[in-house]
Amino acid sequence: MAKFHTILNEYIELEVTEYLTYLSKVVGLTDATQISHKSFLKRLFYFLSPNQRFDHSMITVDSVQNFFANELKHLKPSSKKRVIGILRRYIRYLQFKGFEIDSELFVQPLRTPVWKLSNVPKTFENPQMM
């Protein structure tokens, strides 16, 4: 369930507004899709920087994984995949604006591990197939 913030962070609100303008005018996303992006990004930004000036350098692999582990653990895998897509689109937007982005965000899988499947082999040898 989303947490509501009684004190608005003007830097976060401005960043989200600028991003929504980009989504509308450059990317051409529908209003419904923009609302989804807005909701997720505000939640992420307030998690990273609730009371201080938001800075893009706060978006690191560790901070995003921490956000997923603490704030989004209740989501189904399909919803997590959608949220990861939103985050990656925002990262591409930052690159479009000329910001330097933590390159590890593109290398690391931005997902939580499924531990109950960790003991299942990825490949089977011939004797196991019989």
Secondary structure, DSSP 8 states (H G I E B T S, - for coil): -----SS--HHHHHHHHHHHHHIIIII---HHHHHHHHHHHHHHHHHH-SSS---GGG--HHHHHHHHHHHSTTS-HHHHHHHHHHHHHHHHHHHHTT----THHHHS--S---GGGTTS-SS--HHHH-
